[in-house]
Amino acid sequence: MSDDPATDDASSAEDAPTDDSTAEDVPTDDPLAWETLDSAVAYSCPGFDVRHEDVRLPDGTETDFDYVAEPESVVVLPFTPDGDVVVIEEWRQAVRRVNRSLPVGGTEPEDEDREAAARRELREETGYEADGVEFLTSVEPANGIANSVLHFFVARGCTPTAEQELDHNESIRVDTTTPDELREHVAEREIRDGRTTLGLLYYEAFGTAEE
């Protein structure tokens, strides 16, 4: 990825997927499939639930399984007209440190589609708005313990237009960096955020379908 993303020639852009989420339609007759006998929310809190399920394994054994259930999320790789990347710094209580990352947030029922969710999260977390938004990819980051789905988007022509609209439990600082600096911070493990690392490296490897 060059400093000017508009002129970046991603050699594998034709392989970038369309926005079709991730595979959730594994045939139920697959010999590896588990049969769900019962499913209920065991614990609920803002942002996610923990579901408890009774299941039957392929060999007939009946057991239980718990996993985190949460709304799908969007991750935005936002470029300014000058080619810089808009990033955020946010306190993360689980790891007790400030996390430098791309803007990210959950989808909401009122979102028209995932692109609308990406635009909304960018605006709310950074105060920036984009001229254009392109789908990048979707992944399941931890499908052994959660049903989480991340949808990545590239936003271009991002300019500050308003104040942030943060939730009561968000502490976010906005910054910009060059693509080279962001790449260096990922390579040197100064950025540990997995969503940021994946989004940047996927974009550099494959680009978007429109490039």
ABEGO torsion letter per residue (X at the ends): XBABAAABBBAAAAABBBBAEBBAABBAABAABBBBABBBBABBBBGBBBBBBBBBBAAGBBBBBBBBBBBBBBBBBBBBAAGBBBBBBBBBAAAGBBBBBBBBBBBBAABABAAAAAAAAAAAAAGBBBABBBBABBBBABAAABABBBBBBBBBGBBBABBBBBBAABBBBBBBBBAAAAAAAAAAGABABAAAAAAAAAAAAAEBAAX
